[in-house]
Structure formats: structure tokens, C-alpha cells
Amino acid sequence: MSDWEQVKQNYESLIQNNPLPIIILDKNMNVIHWNEAAENMFGWKLNEVIGKPYPIIPDFEKEKFEKAFAQVLNGQSIMGLEGKRKRKDGSLLDTSVFPLPWFDSSGKIAGYVAIIRDITEIKKMEKELEHQKDKIERIAYSDYLTGIPNRLLFEMQLEKNLHKAKMNQSLLALMILNLDDFKFINDTLGPKIGDKLLKDVAIRLTRARMLDDFVARISGDEFAIIITNINNMEEINDICQQYINIFQWPFIIDGYEIFLTTTAGICLYPYGAESVYTFIQNADLALARAKEIGKNNIEIFSPTMNVGAYKKFTLQNDLRKAVQENEIVVVYQPKVSSETYTIIGAEALARWKHPQWGMISPMEFILLAEKTGFIHTIGNQVLLEACKQNKKWQEEGFPPIKVSVNISPIQLLHPDFVNHVENVLFSTGLSPQWLELEITETAWLKNESEMIAKIEQLRSLGIGIAIDDYGTGYSSLSYLKKLRPDTVKIDRSFIQEIPNDLENTEIVTAVINLAKKLNVKVVAEGVETKEQASYLCNLHCNELQGYYFSKPIPADEFKLLLKKGICSPEAALQKTVKPVQNRRKFFRIALERPLIGEMTITSIAGKSVQLGMTKILIEDIGPGGLRFLSNIKLPARKDLILKIKTVILGQEVEVNGILVWMKEKDNIQQYGLQFIISENERTILTSILNQFQSKLRNSGVLTTCSFLTTSIQKFFM
């Protein structure tokens, strides 16, 4: 009896009745047994394969199988050998093979036993799961419109590239592209054309990308490109220009020939970023600066970006949040009779209560709101709040006053604006006669006929119309005759210098006389002194408005003024100019002529920032602090750390400090800075200042110090 016959006799029942295919081969890879399960799985009967070469191995699997076969014959164990196996009809199965040796009577390996499991369905499921995983990843990491990577994948990729650049000490660049006037194209031609345009931009950018560069769409009309493999700084502009060049040719979409330009901001590692956050932030900063210059520009971020540019950038970024979280508040400034100082009206003014920059005036954010489209939401909020508050004062028994609200020309030209105003009046219950809308004079220079039509609709509701900032545009008698406003407001720039400035005084006098002849009421805004108020009263200007009577104040404080009924200039002055006790520990040197210095922010709310220097003027200085002037509005808060530099006696003096108070006059900010320095640094500074004070007494002006030689206004122009 042969060895195989002995095995067959001992295990035939186990082999034959096993639900899994069992195939036994001799050392020459010929089949010597093939159970019923093998017949069912592969299609060959035992008599078709016995004594013949192993038929189920496809050609592409032979090398792999022969290697495994040799390992088994050498006594090595193999677990779960997966691969394709061929059926009689030529189809392929996914299988998992558990190979074992079989031994002859002397205990030597005589052949190969294969126990086979069909895993075709399992493989199908795995493939489907992999497909689903890929699909989920595509949804999670791909832009839904263009199919290129989205912001999430972009930030992950940037983190990887930044880590690699740090490890290899190599250059890395991030370019953020913003499509110029895309909103106009989208609004004019429709969102379908806009979507197709975005897809075409994505295709062109992807085709233009260099090896290993990464292109993503990170917001509506913004794309980001991570640029690697940079050999030197000189290459940056050339590489970026290759991407910009894709916009040289028009985009042909549904028969429209669309010429598109783009503005780009670039940030480089290691010069402008240490983290993903600062990388993106600084590229955005550069983009914001490029937009200021104009369309179709490229700007590379530099740490020399000054405080003003940084503030403007952060305000633009934070505007959406301001609208969502109700950071825009309304304050009220009284308008008084020029003869009796009785309160006869108020102007509702928007203020942005910014968490970092403090109270922001409309001058700093209204243009941003117009550019970003938030002007409608902000304007509507202010209008509603002003009407509600005015109605509330009336219900509380105060004599009715007219409250004026500033309206952007963009708001006015909105198709539903008149209906919206009517709805606000209806919902608040305020009579139209107690609402006045102020529109700046320069707004009339465009869309004149449409503006006049809207004004007539508003006037028909009984609402008052005022021309704001009169005199700053192209004022003419014909405009006044066409518009027939109820009120003309003379701009503060003309009021500031009267009665001393002859030219301004003549202009103001002429405007008041002209308004009288046309039966138009005149309001002088920006009244800050007794002399101005008296002079305007003598000219019979109807109403006065300005800090001489009251700064803009919250509704609850304005209510106290309404109780009095009269604005006392003395009370207003006492509120705005409080006597400050001299509690300084250290001496101060008062300077006849300001020192030119530089200022930057080093930290806001505990977060370090890297900015360039901004020009300032230092009015006095001592070992404990200094007073300086700036054209940038900053909040006096303890977590805003400033660095100040100037030159005294030929030495550069550099100190850090915090703002402890601030005042404003003529759009120039005055600040008190308290130093944050060690006692050793203070001792050195005191020594320099003592020498400085001594030399000033002897000579007054020193060539070794950077004193101002022009006017303050010219310096900050």
C-alpha cells in the first residue's frame, strides 16, 4: 500500500466530506486528490485532474504559488495565502489558502495539502467599503463645486508641508488668489455662469501647477496654492506669475467671453510664518494690502506691514462675526436749537463694539461693510433700532423729536429699500414725520435719476430727507433745486476753523443764506467751541450738533438729556474733559516740539503679532511713560502691548508699554502710555532723559534728536 493510499484510507471520510475544498499535490505539483467541495468550487471532476498538473493557478499567480509550494516542502508554515484561483470556465475566484505538508510513512514530506476558502464576497465587500471610504474622503476633503481639494484638506496639507520645510530648512510659499469682481460677474450673469467660471479657474490652476504644488479652493472666490521645491527667493515671483498668467486669456462660458483678473497675497516660510494659522493670516494680510493698491496685483507679506494695515485687515475679517453677534450698537448725538440749546433732534450713529479694538466709528467700517455686502444688514439694524428707541421715548412721555439715520447709497438703491423703511415704521409704530434719512452729498454724483426717484417715494411717506456732509462734494444750486431736501448738514471740516478761517467762514455763511432762500433747514455738525456756537447762532443756523453739547451717547444716557430738555455746554465739557490728578511717580519732560517716533503692536489679548512700525509723535516722556499722537485709533486696554521707538541724543530708545488713556481731536488720537520695563532698564532710561532735559534747557532744539519740523496735520497726511 502506497503512502497516499494509507493516508486516503485513514482520512478519506474527513477529506471527502469536508465543506471546504481540499486538494493534495505531490512534490511535482500533480494532483493526487481532489474532494467533492473542490469539484463544486472549481468545476473539474477528480478524474479530469488526477495525475495532472495543478490546473487552478492563473499565469500571473504561478510565481507566487511556486514560492509558497517550495516553502511548504521545506517545512515552513504559511498562514492564509490569498490570491486568485481559476475555475474550469475561466472565471476567477478570490481565495484564501491554508497550505500544509503531508508526510509519508517514514515521516518525510511527500506533498502539499491545500485547504481553500472562497473569499470572493468578502473581497467585494472590502472593495465596496474602500470605495465608500474614498467617496466619504472625497466629500470631506474635496470642494463640492470644482472637485479640487477644499479648505480642510488644504490646511492639513499645509501643516504637512510646513513640518517638512522646518525639518529640511527649506523654503515654502503660500499664495492666496482672490478673483477680482467675481461678485459683479455672478450677480450680472447669474450663479450658473459664476459656478462654471469657478470650475474653469480650478481647471486652469490645476493644469498650471508645478510638480508637488497643491491647489485648493478655500472660499467662494478664493483659491490657495502651496508652492514647494523653491530653490531661492528670486524664483518666487516667477513661479507665482505662472499661475497669474492663466488669466491672460478670456474664459468662454455659454457664449460669454469673460475677462477675469486676480489679486494675490503671498507668504513665505521662514520669513513670515511659524504656524499654519500665521501662514494663512499673513497671506491674507498681503492679499488685503494688494487689494488696497488695486486689482490684478501681487503682494508678498512682509513683517513691515504697519499697524493701520493690520487693523483694517482684522476689521474686515471680523465684520461677519460683528453682524452675527450684535456687536454693532447705536448711540445718539443731540441736535439743539442754535438760539435756546433746546434738544430738537438726534442723530443715530452706528458704533462697532469690537472685542479687541474697542469702540470703532463708522468711518473705519462702513466702507468695509459696503465692499462685503454687510451694509444692508447693518443699515437695517440701525434703522430699526433708532425707530424703536424714538417710539419708546415718545411712549415714556418725552416731547417728540426727529431722529436722523445715515443711509448708504448702496442701501438706498436696493430695490426693496423703500418697502423696508415703510415696514420698519409700521412695525415700530413711529410716525414718519419723526424720521429723517441722511444721505451723503457725494452719493448723488452717481445714479442721479434713480436716487431722485427713491427720494420722492420716501418723501411721499412723510419722511424727512437730509443732505449730509454738504460742501465736500460738488455742491451746486441745481442739486439743491433737484433734490429739494428738508435739511442740509454743513460738514464739520468747514465748522472747525470758524470764525478764524476767513475762507471757511464765507463758505458757511453762503450755505446758510442759500438754504434760507430755498426754505431748507441748516444743521452745523462738529461744533466744539463756544466761539463756533455763538457765530453760527448769529448767522441764524437752525440747529447745532457736536461735542460742545454732547458726544454720541447710549440711549439710556440720552434719556437723561431728554429729561433736562436742554443741552448745557458746560456740563458736556465737564464730562469730556475731566481734570487729571498728577499721580506720577516719575518726572516728565514736556516737549515744545514733538519727537518723531515709531510704534507697533507686539501682543493683543495674549497673542503675539509681528507687525511693522507706524509713525507717531511723542509730546512728553519720562521714566514711567510718555504721551504720543497717532492717526490710528487704538483701545486703552491692558492686554494690548505696544513697542515705541525714538532717537534721543543719537541713541535709539525702545520701550514697551500699555495705553492707560486716550483722547481724540481733529481725527488725531492722543494717548498716554505706561511703560512695562525692568528697574535696570528704567535706570538706563532715566540717565538718558536727565541728559536730554539738561541739553534742552541749554539749547532748546537738538540735532541729535528727531524733532518734528512740519505741522502735525501734514505729518499724518
Secondary structure as UniProt FT lines:
FT   HELIX           3..16
FT   STRAND          22..26
FT   TURN            27..28
FT   STRAND          30..34
FT   HELIX           36..42
FT   HELIX           46..49
FT   TURN            50..51
FT   TURN            55..56
FT   HELIX           59..61
FT   HELIX           62..73
FT   TURN            74..75
FT   STRAND          81..86
FT   TURN            88..89
FT   STRAND          92..103
FT   TURN            105..106
FT   STRAND          109..118
FT   HELIX           120..141
FT   TURN            144..146
FT   HELIX           151..168
FT   STRAND          171..179
FT   TURN            180..181
FT   HELIX           182..189
FT   HELIX           191..208
FT   TURN            211..212
FT   STRAND          214..219
FT   TURN            220..221
FT   STRAND          222..230
FT   HELIX           234..244
FT   HELIX           245..247
FT   STRAND          251..253
FT   TURN            254..255
FT   STRAND          256..258
FT   STRAND          262..269
FT   TURN            270..271
FT   HELIX           276..293
FT   STRAND          298..300
FT   TURN            303..304
FT   HELIX           307..324
FT   TURN            325..326
FT   STRAND          328..337
FT   TURN            338..340
FT   STRAND          342..354
FT   TURN            355..357
FT   STRAND          358..360
FT   HELIX           362..372
FT   TURN            373..374
FT   HELIX           375..395
FT   TURN            396..397
FT   STRAND          402..406
FT   HELIX           409..412
FT   TURN            415..416
FT   HELIX           417..428
FT   HELIX           432..434
FT   STRAND          435..440
FT   HELIX           441..445
FT   HELIX           448..460
FT   TURN            461..462
FT   STRAND          464..470
FT   HELIX           477..483
FT   STRAND          487..490
FT   HELIX           492..495
FT   TURN            496..500
FT   HELIX           502..517
FT   TURN            518..519
FT   STRAND          521..525
FT   HELIX           530..538
FT   TURN            539..540
FT   STRAND          543..545
FT   TURN            547..549
FT   HELIX           555..564
FT   HELIX           569..576
FT   STRAND          589..604
FT   TURN            605..606
FT   STRAND          607..608
FT   STRAND          614..621
FT   STRAND          625..630
FT   TURN            638..639
FT   STRAND          640..648
FT   TURN            649..650
FT   STRAND          651..665
FT   TURN            666..667
FT   STRAND          668..675
FT   HELIX           679..699
FT   TURN            703..704
FT   HELIX           712..715
//
